[in-house]
Amino acid sequence: MNEAELQKRLELLRTEHGDLNAAIDALTATGSTDQLQIARLKKRKLRLKDQIALIEDNLLPDIIA
């Protein structure tokens, strides 16, 4: 993937991460008792965070001190 494709993918992942965060907050605020669903959403959110970090590492050059 080139840099532009990585930037686009990064933007999509960040949007999805934010959407999951909003969904988790909404379920928690309504007092949802479906803890399994909340746990699955949180796990998916963590996977997205890992993917975001990986892409960011690929986009940012290493600085050799």
N, C-alpha and C positions, 0 to 999 in steps of 0.2 A: 504494500500500500504506500502511496506517496503521501507527502505531508498534508495536502489538501484533503485527501480522503480520511486521514487520521484525525484531522481537525473536525471534520463533519461527524465522524463516528464519536469523537469525544463529546461534541455538543449533544448528540442524541442520547448518549449514555448519561450525561449530566441531567438532561431533561427527565429521563426515565427515573433516575435516582431521586430527583425532587418530587416527582409524581408519587413514587412509592412512599417517600417520607410523609407527604400530605395524606395519603391513604392510611398509613399507620396511625398518624395523629388523629384522623377522623374516627377510625375504629376505636382508638383508645378513649377519645373524648365522649363518644356515645355510650361508653361502658360495655362494649362488646365482650361477650363471654367466650368468643371463639378464639381462644389462645393459640390454637394450632394454626389458624389462618394468619394471625399476627406474627407468629414465629416464622412462618414460611416467607412472608413479606420481608421481614427483617433479614432473613438469610439471603434472599435474592438481592436486597439492598447492599449487603456486604459484598456479594459477588460483583455487583456493578461497581462498587467502590474500588475493588481490586483491579478490575478491568480499566477503570479510569486512571488509576495510578500507573498501570503498565503502559498505557498510551502516552501519558504525560512524560514518563521516563524516556520513551522512544522519541518524543518531540523535543525534549530539552537536551542539549548537548552536555556531556560530562565536562566538568571544569577540573582540569588537572592543576593542582596547586604546586 
